Amino acid sequence: MELVFIRHGEGEHTLEIPSSLHIEDPSLTAKGIEQAKLLRNQLPLNNNDIIFISPIRRTLETAYIWSENIDCRKIVSPLVSPRIFPIRPSCSTLPCDKILDLEAILDFYPTFEIDRKAPRNIWTEGINTLPEKQFIKLAEEFIVNCKRLQKEKIYIVSHDGTITSYRQMISGQRLTRKDFLQETDWFQITC
């Protein structure tokens, strides 16, 4: 099975770092919207595809724009929500990385499914600051559940730190922040 990790388009929270990191629930910028539209040609979807999406507005918007008019499965999961990389136990989740309420997700994106296999506490706490061992356990379970879907390829719209955490866990390679993807770049890995 191939996992294709895609970083979301440019978000408002990246325009004036570090102060913009304190924006709550940032959307895509105009540039981010255009980046998401370009994904339609770069990674064309069909109705049989599956996309897992982080429950953060900028990833939801990216997936929504990219998959417009395609009746593929779109599953929102906190198991691909923001994650600090490398993990630093003393850090806390920034306002720009706060998970949206399930009700808000379903109101704005009624065609998206909710990942009911994700632990309940992860919907509120996220994976952002989980200790490495806990993250690896949840990430391994997520990959097993992806394999059960019996697809050759699964897409995941997520965040730079999360993607790098998964890449490091799957590949066994030591990665750094220099390995972060740019907006709407993607990385494909075999599991």
MDTraj code that builds the backbone (N, CA, C; nanometers):
import mdtraj as md
import numpy as np

residues = "MET GLU LEU VAL PHE ILE ARG HIS GLY GLU GLY GLU HIS THR LEU GLU ILE PRO SER SER LEU HIS ILE GLU ASP PRO SER LEU THR ALA LYS GLY ILE GLU GLN ALA LYS LEU LEU ARG ASN GLN LEU PRO LEU ASN ASN ASN ASP ILE ILE PHE ILE SER PRO ILE ARG ARG THR LEU GLU THR ALA TYR ILE TRP SER GLU ASN ILE ASP CYS ARG LYS ILE VAL SER PRO LEU VAL SER PRO ARG ILE PHE PRO ILE ARG PRO SER CYS SER THR LEU PRO CYS ASP LYS ILE LEU ASP LEU GLU ALA ILE LEU ASP PHE TYR PRO THR PHE GLU ILE ASP ARG LYS ALA PRO ARG ASN ILE TRP THR GLU GLY ILE ASN THR LEU PRO GLU LYS GLN PHE ILE LYS LEU ALA GLU GLU PHE ILE VAL ASN CYS LYS ARG LEU GLN LYS GLU LYS ILE TYR ILE VAL SER HIS ASP GLY THR ILE THR SER TYR ARG GLN MET ILE SER GLY GLN ARG LEU THR ARG LYS ASP PHE LEU GLN GLU THR ASP TRP PHE GLN ILE THR CYS".split()
xyz = np.array([
    [0.0845, -0.1186, 0.0000],
    [0.0000, 0.0000, 0.0000],
    [0.0888, 0.1246, 0.0000],
    [0.0494, 0.2203, -0.0814],
    [0.1200, 0.3479, -0.0878],
    [0.0427, 0.4522, -0.0065],
    [0.1132, 0.5240, 0.0782],
    [0.0553, 0.6390, 0.1461],
    [0.1139, 0.7631, 0.0800],
    [0.0262, 0.8547, 0.0406],
    [0.0710, 0.9790, -0.0208],
    [0.0346, 1.0912, 0.0756],
    [0.1352, 1.1448, 0.1424],
    [0.1167, 1.2544, 0.2373],
    [0.1266, 1.3863, 0.1625],
    [0.0268, 1.4716, 0.1791],
    [0.0227, 1.6019, 0.1131],
    [0.0133, 1.7100, 0.2199],
    [0.1021, 1.8069, 0.2113],
    [0.0924, 1.9196, 0.3037],
    [-0.0142, 2.0160, 0.2522],
    [-0.0900, 2.0731, 0.3427],
    [-0.1949, 2.1698, 0.3088],
    [-0.1379, 2.2908, 0.2355],
    [-0.2268, 2.3665, 0.1715],
    [-0.1871, 2.4907, 0.1055],
    [-0.1497, 2.5974, 0.2072],
    [-0.0938, 2.7064, 0.1562],
    [-0.0505, 2.8159, 0.2431],
    [-0.1658, 2.8654, 0.3301],
    [-0.1410, 2.8745, 0.4602],
    [-0.2420, 2.9210, 0.5550],
    [-0.2092, 3.0591, 0.6089],
    [-0.3122, 3.1257, 0.6585],
    [-0.2960, 3.2605, 0.7153],
    [-0.1953, 3.2616, 0.8305],
    [-0.1823, 3.1492, 0.8994],
    [-0.0946, 3.1416, 1.0168],
    [0.0540, 3.1485, 0.9816],
    [0.0884, 3.1409, 0.8515],
    [0.2294, 3.1422, 0.8128],
    [0.2747, 3.2767, 0.7555],
    [0.1871, 3.3754, 0.7528],
    [0.2197, 3.5009, 0.6854],
    [0.3079, 3.5949, 0.7657],
    [0.2959, 3.5929, 0.8970],
    [0.3769, 3.6828, 0.9806],
    [0.4248, 3.6099, 1.1058],
    [0.5029, 3.5054, 1.0838],
    [0.5537, 3.4237, 1.1949],
    [0.6490, 3.5088, 1.2791],
    [0.6473, 3.5049, 1.4105],
    [0.5749, 3.4112, 1.4941],
    [0.4358, 3.4576, 1.5377],
    [0.4038, 3.5858, 1.5205],
    [0.2752, 3.6351, 1.5725],
    [0.1552, 3.5673, 1.5067],
    [0.1648, 3.5347, 1.3785],
    [0.0506, 3.4746, 1.3088],
    [0.0203, 3.3325, 1.3561],
    [0.1137, 3.2693, 1.4254],
    [0.0882, 3.1351, 1.4793],
    [-0.0193, 3.1375, 1.5879],
    [-0.0525, 3.2563, 1.6360],
    [-0.1542, 3.2688, 1.7404],
    [-0.2928, 3.2968, 1.6842],
    [-0.3070, 3.2951, 1.5519],
    [-0.4391, 3.3083, 1.4896],
    [-0.5160, 3.1791, 1.5142],
    [-0.6367, 3.1932, 1.5656],
    [-0.7200, 3.0747, 1.5865],
    [-0.7917, 3.0386, 1.4578],
    [-0.7896, 2.9107, 1.4240],
    [-0.8639, 2.8561, 1.3112],
    [-0.8314, 2.9262, 1.1784],
    [-0.7030, 2.9378, 1.1430],
    [-0.6678, 3.0078, 1.0192],
    [-0.7133, 2.9331, 0.8942],
    [-0.7529, 3.0100, 0.7946],
    [-0.7946, 2.9561, 0.6647],
    [-0.6768, 2.9561, 0.5693],
    [-0.7012, 2.9042, 0.4501],
    [-0.6033, 2.9166, 0.3429],
    [-0.5991, 3.0610, 0.2958],
    [-0.4839, 3.1024, 0.2487],
    [-0.4707, 3.2327, 0.1835],
    [-0.5171, 3.2163, 0.0387],
    [-0.5217, 3.3264, -0.0358],
    [-0.5538, 3.3187, -0.1786],
    [-0.4524, 3.2283, -0.2492],
    [-0.3251, 3.2412, -0.2114],
    [-0.2217, 3.1554, -0.2696],
    [-0.2475, 3.0088, -0.2339],
    [-0.2875, 2.9822, -0.1092],
    [-0.3178, 2.8460, -0.0645],
    [-0.4330, 2.7845, -0.1426],
    [-0.5334, 2.8656, -0.1731],
    [-0.6470, 2.8182, -0.2535],
    [-0.5985, 2.7792, -0.3932],
    [-0.5146, 2.8616, -0.4531],
    [-0.4603, 2.8307, -0.5859],
    [-0.3737, 2.7044, -0.5814],
    [-0.2954, 2.6888, -0.4745],
    [-0.2129, 2.5684, -0.4598],
    [-0.3008, 2.4432, -0.4540],
    [-0.4120, 2.4516, -0.3798],
    [-0.5038, 2.3375, -0.3683],
    [-0.5667, 2.3053, -0.5039],
    [-0.5999, 2.4072, -0.5808],
    [-0.6564, 2.3849, -0.7146],
    [-0.5553, 2.3152, -0.8056],
    [-0.4283, 2.3496, -0.7931],
    [-0.3242, 2.2870, -0.8755],
    [-0.3114, 2.1372, -0.8485],
    [-0.3464, 2.0950, -0.7271],
    [-0.3403, 1.9519, -0.6943],
    [-0.4300, 1.8695, -0.7865],
    [-0.5369, 1.9291, -0.8374],
    [-0.6293, 1.8563, -0.9257],
    [-0.5565, 1.7990, -1.0465],
    [-0.4596, 1.8725, -1.1002],
    [-0.3822, 1.8245, -1.2146],
    [-0.2597, 1.7443, -1.1727],
    [-0.2002, 1.7817, -1.0602],
    [-0.0783, 1.7154, -1.0146],
    [-0.1058, 1.5760, -0.9585],
    [-0.2148, 1.5648, -0.8832],
    [-0.2555, 1.4371, -0.8225],
    [-0.4051, 1.4170, -0.8499],
    [-0.4423, 1.3842, -0.9727],
    [-0.5848, 1.3702, -1.0043],
    [-0.6501, 1.2566, -0.9249],
    [-0.7676, 1.2847, -0.8737],
    [-0.8434, 1.1877, -0.7950],
    [-0.9518, 1.1233, -0.8810],
    [-0.9986, 1.0070, -0.8345],
    [-1.1177, 0.9469, -0.8943],
    [-1.2120, 0.9050, -0.7823],
    [-1.3298, 0.8593, -0.8183],
    [-1.4330, 0.8271, -0.7192],
    [-1.3946, 0.7118, -0.6271],
    [-1.2962, 0.6320, -0.6623],
    [-1.2551, 0.5183, -0.5796],
    [-1.1476, 0.5533, -0.4775],
    [-1.0971, 0.6749, -0.4821],
    [-0.9897, 0.7142, -0.3911],
    [-1.0405, 0.7418, -0.2498],
    [-0.9457, 0.7387, -0.1562],
    [-0.9726, 0.7706, -0.0155],
    [-0.8725, 0.8769, 0.0277],
    [-0.9244, 0.9800, 0.0949],
    [-0.8393, 1.0851, 0.1500],
    [-0.8646, 1.0922, 0.3005],
    [-0.7594, 1.0851, 0.3798],
    [-0.7680, 1.1149, 0.5226],
    [-0.7242, 1.2592, 0.5402],
    [-0.7969, 1.3319, 0.6247],
    [-0.7755, 1.4759, 0.6371],
    [-0.7659, 1.5139, 0.7845],
    [-0.6688, 1.5966, 0.8159],
    [-0.6561, 1.6517, 0.9503],
    [-0.7763, 1.7412, 0.9799],
    [-0.8272, 1.7404, 1.1043],
    [-0.9443, 1.8210, 1.1406],
    [-0.9120, 1.9675, 1.1720],
    [-0.8349, 2.0285, 1.0832],
    [-0.7950, 2.1687, 1.0949],
    [-0.8439, 2.2381, 0.9679],
    [-0.8944, 2.3600, 0.9794],
    [-0.9573, 2.4270, 0.8654],
    [-0.8707, 2.4269, 0.7386],
    [-0.7420, 2.4582, 0.7497],
    [-0.6594, 2.4699, 0.6286],
    [-0.6420, 2.3366, 0.5559],
    [-0.6412, 2.2258, 0.6288],
    [-0.6328, 2.0950, 0.5629],
    [-0.7679, 2.0560, 0.5048],
    [-0.8751, 2.0853, 0.5772],
    [-1.0107, 2.0572, 0.5269],
    [-1.0366, 2.1357, 0.3983],
    [-0.9971, 2.2631, 0.3975],
    [-1.0147, 2.3460, 0.2777],
    [-0.9317, 2.2925, 0.1614],
    [-0.8079, 2.2525, 0.1894],
    [-0.7221, 2.1982, 0.0841],
    [-0.7865, 2.0743, 0.0217],
    [-0.8309, 1.9816, 0.1062],
    [-0.8924, 1.8578, 0.0557],
    [-1.0223, 1.8868, -0.0185],
    [-1.1013, 1.9790, 0.0333],
    [-1.2290, 2.0132, -0.0291],
    [-1.2078, 2.0697, -0.1706],
    [-1.1145, 2.1623, -0.1829],
    [-1.0859, 2.2243, -0.3125],
    [-1.0271, 2.1215, -0.4089],
    [-0.9305, 2.0438, -0.3616],
    [-0.8638, 1.9439, -0.4448],
    [-0.9634, 1.8397, -0.4964],
    [-1.0576, 1.7978, -0.4122],
    [-1.1489, 1.6883, -0.4473],
    [-1.2843, 1.7360, -0.4998],
    [-1.2965, 1.8648, -0.5269],
    [-1.4237, 1.9188, -0.5739],
    [-1.4737, 1.8412, -0.6968],
    [-1.6005, 1.8035, -0.6927],
    [-1.6691, 1.7274, -0.7982],
    [-1.6211, 1.5830, -0.8114],
    [-1.5464, 1.5339, -0.7156],
    [-1.5040, 1.3932, -0.7133],
    [-1.5724, 1.3290, -0.5924],
    [-1.6407, 1.2197, -0.6166],
    [-1.7166, 1.1537, -0.5100],
    [-1.6334, 1.0455, -0.4409],
    [-1.5117, 1.0815, -0.4008],
    [-1.4270, 0.9869, -0.3282],
    [-1.4567, 0.9982, -0.1786],
    [-1.4068, 0.9009, -0.1026],
    [-1.4238, 0.9060, 0.0432],
    [-1.3280, 1.0084, 0.1020],
    [-1.3814, 1.0928, 0.1882],
    [-1.3027, 1.1948, 0.2565],
    [-1.3254, 1.1734, 0.4054],
    [-1.2220, 1.1266, 0.4746],
    [-1.2346, 1.0882, 0.6151],
    [-1.1497, 1.1825, 0.7000],
    [-1.2129, 1.2502, 0.7933],
    [-1.1434, 1.3431, 0.8826],
    [-1.0944, 1.2653, 1.0048],
    [-0.9639, 1.2757, 1.0318],
    [-0.9056, 1.1979, 1.1418],
    [-0.8073, 1.2814, 1.2242],
    [-0.8212, 1.2773, 1.3570],
    [-0.7245, 1.3472, 1.4428],
    [-0.5892, 1.2763, 1.4467],
    [-0.5818, 1.1560, 1.3892],
    [-0.4557, 1.0823, 1.3877],
    [-0.3571, 1.1391, 1.2862],
    [-0.4037, 1.2368, 1.2057],
    [-0.3148, 1.3078, 1.1130],
    [-0.3213, 1.4590, 1.1388],
    [-0.3640, 1.4956, 1.2595],
    [-0.3705, 1.6364, 1.2993],
    [-0.2287, 1.6894, 1.3258],
    [-0.2130, 1.8189, 1.3558],
    [-0.0787, 1.8747, 1.3741],
    [0.0035, 1.8016, 1.4799],
    [0.1345, 1.7948, 1.4530],
    [0.2286, 1.7345, 1.5472],
    [0.3579, 1.8148, 1.5451],
    [0.4056, 1.8479, 1.6624],
    [0.5331, 1.9176, 1.6758],
    [0.6451, 1.8204, 1.6375],
    [0.7368, 1.8679, 1.5546],
    [0.8515, 1.7860, 1.5149],
    [0.9767, 1.8723, 1.5148],
    [1.0817, 1.8239, 1.5816],
    [1.0824, 1.7068, 1.6684],
    [1.0027, 1.7361, 1.7952],
    [0.9526, 1.6323, 1.8553],
    [0.8674, 1.6492, 1.9738],
    [0.9494, 1.7116, 2.0871],
    [0.8876, 1.8059, 2.1545],
    [0.9478, 1.8707, 2.2711],
    [0.8432, 1.8655, 2.3815],
    [0.8677, 1.7846, 2.4852],
    [0.7674, 1.7622, 2.5891],
    [0.7133, 1.8885, 2.6562],
    [0.7921, 1.9940, 2.6605],
    [0.7490, 2.1148, 2.7311],
    [0.6584, 2.2050, 2.6457],
    [0.6413, 2.1737, 2.5198],
    [0.5623, 2.2593, 2.4296],
    [0.4132, 2.2351, 2.4463],
    [0.3366, 2.3329, 2.4019],
    [0.1907, 2.3183, 2.4029],
    [0.1381, 2.3532, 2.2639],
    [0.0148, 2.3145, 2.2393],
    [-0.0479, 2.3370, 2.1096],
    [-0.0789, 2.4849, 2.0905],
    [-0.0398, 2.5382, 1.9766],
    [-0.0676, 2.6777, 1.9432],
    [-0.2116, 2.6940, 1.8954],
    [-0.2675, 2.8153, 1.9060],
    [-0.4059, 2.8378, 1.8609],
    [-0.4293, 2.7996, 1.7145],
    [-0.3301, 2.8151, 1.6285],
    [-0.3472, 2.7819, 1.4862],
    [-0.3623, 2.6321, 1.4630],
    [-0.3275, 2.5502, 1.5618],
    [-0.3319, 2.4045, 1.5471],
    [-0.4416, 2.3379, 1.6294],
    [-0.5361, 2.4158, 1.6783],
    [-0.6449, 2.3606, 1.7586],
    [-0.7450, 2.2869, 1.6689],
    [-0.7805, 2.1658, 1.7085],
    [-0.8743, 2.0829, 1.6326],
    [-1.0140, 2.1448, 1.6350],
    [-1.0791, 2.1454, 1.5189],
    [-1.2167, 2.1966, 1.5090],
    [-1.3149, 2.1020, 1.5771],
    [-1.4255, 2.1569, 1.6249],
    [-1.5337, 2.0746, 1.6802],
    [-1.5888, 1.9835, 1.5717],
    [-1.6298, 1.8645, 1.6124],
    [-1.6915, 1.7721, 1.5166],
    [-1.8144, 1.8336, 1.4511],
    [-1.8939, 1.9063, 1.5292],
    [-2.0158, 1.9683, 1.4749],
    [-1.9816, 2.0694, 1.3661],
    [-1.8787, 2.1484, 1.3893],
    [-1.8365, 2.2480, 1.2905],
    [-1.7872, 2.1799, 1.1633],
    [-1.7117, 2.0729, 1.1788],
    [-1.6628, 1.9992, 1.0616],
    [-1.7799, 1.9487, 0.9794],
    [-1.8757, 1.8855, 1.0464],
    [-1.9903, 1.8286, 0.9744],
    [-2.0804, 1.9364, 0.9152],
    [-2.0892, 2.0535, 0.9809],
    [-2.1675, 2.1646, 0.9256],
    [-2.1042, 2.2194, 0.7981],
    [-1.9735, 2.2426, 0.8017],
    [-1.9031, 2.3010, 0.6878],
    [-1.8770, 2.1998, 0.5761],
    [-1.8577, 2.0735, 0.6137],
    [-1.8202, 1.9699, 0.5175],
    [-1.9099, 1.8468, 0.5353],
    [-2.0375, 1.8576, 0.5012],
    [-2.1316, 1.7478, 0.5265],
    [-2.1014, 1.6190, 0.4500],
    [-2.0216, 1.6259, 0.3437],
    [-1.9888, 1.5042, 0.2685],
    [-1.8656, 1.4335, 0.3243],
    [-1.8005, 1.4932, 0.4226],
    [-1.6829, 1.4314, 0.4833],
    [-1.7278, 1.3351, 0.5927],
    [-1.6560, 1.2243, 0.6067],
    [-1.6816, 1.1278, 0.7133],
    [-1.5920, 1.1609, 0.8331],
    [-1.6313, 1.1094, 0.9481],
    [-1.5518, 1.1242, 1.0699],
    [-1.4870, 0.9895, 1.1019],
    [-1.3595, 0.9896, 1.1339],
    [-1.2875, 0.8668, 1.1691],
    [-1.3343, 0.8209, 1.3074],
    [-1.4237, 0.7250, 1.3077],
    [-1.4803, 0.6733, 1.4338],
    [-1.3853, 0.5767, 1.5044],
    [-1.2782, 0.5333, 1.4367],
    [-1.1822, 0.4420, 1.4991],
    [-1.0792, 0.5164, 1.5831],
    [-1.0689, 0.6465, 1.5632],
    [-0.9726, 0.7262, 1.6408],
    [-1.0176, 0.7345, 1.7860],
    [-0.9254, 0.7199, 1.8798],
    [-0.9624, 0.7307, 2.0217],
    [-1.0306, 0.8648, 2.0518],
    [-1.1318, 0.8590, 2.1342],
    [-1.2122, 0.9779, 2.1668],
    [-1.1286, 1.0942, 2.2194],
    [-1.0334, 1.0635, 2.3079],
    [-0.9526, 1.1712, 2.3677],
    [-0.8643, 1.2410, 2.2641],
    [-0.8301, 1.1737, 2.1562],
    [-0.7452, 1.2344, 2.0533],
    [-0.8240, 1.3412, 1.9770],
    [-0.9575, 1.3284, 1.9734],
    [-1.0395, 1.4309, 1.9083],
    [-1.0312, 1.5638, 1.9837],
    [-1.0035, 1.5604, 2.1123],
    [-0.9927, 1.6850, 2.1885],
    [-0.8468, 1.7241, 2.2133],
    [-0.7609, 1.6260, 2.2388],
    [-0.6219, 1.6535, 2.2736],
    [-0.5300, 1.6571, 2.1517],
    [-0.5627, 1.5829, 2.0473],
    [-0.4781, 1.5754, 1.9297],
    [-0.3517, 1.4958, 1.9557],
    [-0.2630, 1.4957, 1.8559],
    [-0.1361, 1.4218, 1.8662],
    [-0.0172, 1.5167, 1.8757],
    [-0.0446, 1.6456, 1.8818],
    [0.0582, 1.7489, 1.8735],
    [0.1709, 1.7307, 1.9740],
    [0.1380, 1.7031, 2.0971],
    [0.2405, 1.6954, 2.2017],
    [0.2490, 1.5568, 2.2668],
    [0.1901, 1.4558, 2.2031],
    [0.1972, 1.3209, 2.2601],
    [0.3421, 1.2742, 2.2692],
    [0.3777, 1.2061, 2.3764],
    [0.5112, 1.1462, 2.3823],
    [0.5310, 1.0514, 2.2632],
    [0.6543, 1.0368, 2.2200],
    [0.6871, 0.9604, 2.0992],
    [0.6293, 0.8190, 2.1009],
    [0.6407, 0.7483, 2.2126],
    [0.5909, 0.6101, 2.2190],
    [0.4401, 0.6043, 2.1975],
    [0.3663, 0.6980, 2.2566],
    [0.2205, 0.7008, 2.2375],
    [0.1856, 0.7336, 2.0926],
    [0.2584, 0.8294, 2.0340],
    [0.2334, 0.8631, 1.8942],
    [0.2578, 0.7419, 1.8058],
    [0.3700, 0.6730, 1.8245],
    [0.4033, 0.5579, 1.7401],
    [0.2964, 0.4503, 1.7501],
    [0.2475, 0.4251, 1.8697],
    [0.1418, 0.3235, 1.8874],
    [0.0174, 0.3624, 1.8072],
    [-0.0263, 0.4875, 1.8186],
    [-0.1448, 0.5332, 1.7447],
    [-0.1192, 0.5351, 1.5939],
    [-0.0004, 0.5769, 1.5538],
    [0.0331, 0.5831, 1.4111],
    [0.0358, 0.4431, 1.3507],
    [0.0901, 0.3476, 1.4226],
    [0.0918, 0.2096, 1.3729],
    [-0.0502, 0.1548, 1.3582],
    [-0.1378, 0.1851, 1.4544],
    [-0.2780, 0.1425, 1.4453],
    [-0.3466, 0.2093, 1.3259],
    [-0.3165, 0.3362, 1.3032],
    [-0.3745, 0.4078, 1.1895],
    [-0.3337, 0.3397, 1.0580],
    [-0.2077, 0.3036, 1.0456],
    [-0.1600, 0.2390, 0.9240],
    [-0.2245, 0.1018, 0.9060],
    [-0.2395, 0.0263, 1.0134],
    [-0.3080, -0.1031, 1.0050],
    [-0.4508, -0.0831, 0.9545],
    [-0.5203, 0.0177, 1.0085],
    [-0.6574, 0.0450, 0.9629],
    [-0.6612, 0.0888, 0.8166],
    [-0.5598, 0.1618, 0.7723],
    [-0.5513, 0.1984, 0.6300],
    [-0.5356, 0.0738, 0.5436],
    [-0.4510, -0.0190, 0.5871],
    [-0.4298, -0.1430, 0.5114],
    [-0.5591, -0.2236, 0.4999],
    [-0.6405, -0.2195, 0.6030],
    [-0.7679, -0.2924, 0.6004],
    [-0.8639, -0.2392, 0.4938],
    [-0.8407, -0.1183, 0.4483],
    [-0.9253, -0.0602, 0.3435],
    [-0.8960, -0.1213, 0.2063],
    [-0.7877, -0.1960, 0.1981],
    [-0.7480, -0.2694, 0.0778],
    [-0.7430, -0.1816, -0.0472],
    [-0.6739, -0.0710, -0.0338],
    [-0.6506, 0.0191, -0.1465],
    [-0.5016, 0.0178, -0.1787],
    [-0.4688, 0.0351, -0.3048],
    [-0.3275, 0.0427, -0.3429],
    [-0.2649, 0.1739, -0.2957],
    [-0.3484, 0.2796, -0.2903],
    [-0.2976, 0.4120, -0.2562],
    [-0.3999, 0.4842, -0.1690],
    [-0.3510, 0.5496, -0.0643],
    [-0.4354, 0.6309, 0.0239],
    [-0.3683, 0.7669, 0.0381],
    [-0.4476, 0.8717, 0.0242],
    [-0.3978, 1.0086, 0.0362],
    [-0.4232, 1.0605, 0.1766],
    [-0.3305, 1.1423, 0.2262],
    [-0.3424, 1.2010, 0.3597],
    [-0.3050, 1.3488, 0.3501],
    [-0.4009, 1.4372, 0.3802],
    [-0.3751, 1.5810, 0.3804],
    [-0.3475, 1.6216, 0.5249],
    [-0.2258, 1.6688, 0.5485],
    [-0.1831, 1.6913, 0.6861],
    [-0.0878, 1.8104, 0.6952],
    [0.0042, 1.8042, 0.7920],
    [0.0911, 1.9160, 0.8304],
    [0.2371, 1.8725, 0.8258],
    [0.3268, 1.9704, 0.8142],
    [0.4687, 1.9392, 0.7989],
    [0.5241, 1.8505, 0.9104],
    [0.4981, 1.8839, 1.0358],
    [0.5496, 1.8040, 1.1471],
    [0.4887, 1.6649, 1.1533],
    [0.3609, 1.6541, 1.1231],
    [0.2920, 1.5252, 1.1252],
    [0.3462, 1.4351, 1.0147],
    [0.3570, 1.4909, 0.8952],
    [0.4071, 1.4130, 0.7824],
    [0.5486, 1.3643, 0.8112],
    [0.6323, 1.4502, 0.8650],
    [0.7703, 1.4124, 0.8947],
    [0.7746, 1.3071, 1.0052],
    [0.6860, 1.3166, 1.1034],
    [0.6795, 1.2149, 1.2099],
    [0.6430, 1.0780, 1.1531],
    [0.5417, 1.0749, 1.0662],
    [0.5027, 0.9482, 1.0027],
    [0.6152, 0.8949, 0.9131],
    [0.6750, 0.9820, 0.8354],
    [0.7843, 0.9405, 0.7461],
    [0.8979, 0.8778, 0.8258],
    [0.9348, 0.9413, 0.9367],
    [1.0436, 0.8903, 1.0195],
    [1.0075, 0.7544, 1.0776],
    [0.8845, 0.7406, 1.1267],
    [0.8411, 0.6149, 1.1869],
    [0.8388, 0.5026, 1.0832],
    [0.7841, 0.5291, 0.9652],
    [0.7706, 0.4258, 0.8625],
    [0.9057, 0.3878, 0.8032],
    [0.9877, 0.4863, 0.7743],
    [1.1158, 0.4603, 0.7060],
    [1.2269, 0.4156, 0.8001],
    [1.2170, 0.4527, 0.9274],
    [1.3240, 0.4231, 1.0222],
    [1.4422, 0.5174, 1.0080],
    [1.4311, 0.6153, 0.9163],
    [1.5378, 0.7134, 0.8978],
    [1.5227, 0.8255, 0.9998],
    [1.6345, 0.8875, 1.0357],
    [1.6319, 1.0035, 1.1246],
    [1.6109, 1.1273, 1.0381],
    [1.5020, 1.1990, 1.0582],
    [1.4699, 1.3177, 0.9800],
    [1.4805, 1.4431, 1.0664],
    [1.4872, 1.5578, 1.0008],
    [1.4936, 1.6859, 1.0705],
    [1.3906, 1.7806, 1.0090],
    [1.3833, 1.9006, 1.0630],
    [1.2917, 2.0014, 1.0085],
    [1.3286, 2.0392, 0.8649],
    [1.4513, 2.0133, 0.8246],
    [1.4916, 2.0377, 0.6859],
    [1.4178, 1.9457, 0.5889],
    [1.3601, 1.8380, 0.6416],
    [1.2855, 1.7425, 0.5590],
    [1.1381, 1.7812, 0.5431],
    [1.0959, 1.8918, 0.6031],
    [0.9569, 1.9362, 0.5910],
    [0.9212, 1.9617, 0.4443],
    [0.7985, 1.9287, 0.4103],
    [0.7462, 1.9585, 0.2767],
    [0.7013, 2.1046, 0.2706],
    [0.7047, 2.1608, 0.1504],
    [0.6482, 2.2942, 0.1275],
    [0.4970, 2.2785, 0.1069],
    [0.4249, 2.3903, 0.1015],
    [0.2794, 2.3844, 0.0838],
    [0.2432, 2.3056, -0.0415],
    [0.1503, 2.2154, -0.0257],
    [0.0939, 2.1229, -0.1261],
    [0.1971, 2.0336, -0.1941],
    [0.3181, 2.0249, -0.1389],
    [0.4105, 1.9212, -0.1837],
    [0.3630, 1.7893, -0.1250],
    [0.4095, 1.6787, -0.1816],
    [0.3682, 1.5498, -0.1309],
    [0.4858, 1.4552, -0.1249],
    [0.4667, 1.3489, -0.0438],
    [0.5663, 1.2463, -0.0270],
    [0.4940, 1.1117, -0.0269],
    [0.5414, 1.0211, -0.1110],
    [0.4799, 0.8888, -0.1229],
    [0.5711, 0.7861, -0.0583],
    [0.5114, 0.6970, 0.0234],
    [0.5914, 0.5955, 0.0916],
    [0.5127, 0.4644, 0.0943],
    [0.5833, 0.3545, 0.0807],
    [0.5212, 0.2213, 0.0814],
    [0.5179, 0.1668, 0.2231],
    [0.4027, 0.1107, 0.2598],
    [0.3872, 0.0469, 0.3919],
    [0.3634, -0.1017, 0.3748],
])
top = md.Topology()
chain = top.add_chain()
for i, resn in enumerate(residues, 1):
    res = top.add_residue(resn, chain, resSeq=i)
    for name in ("N", "CA", "C"):
        top.add_atom(name, md.element.get_by_symbol(name[0]), res)
traj = md.Trajectory(xyz[None], top)
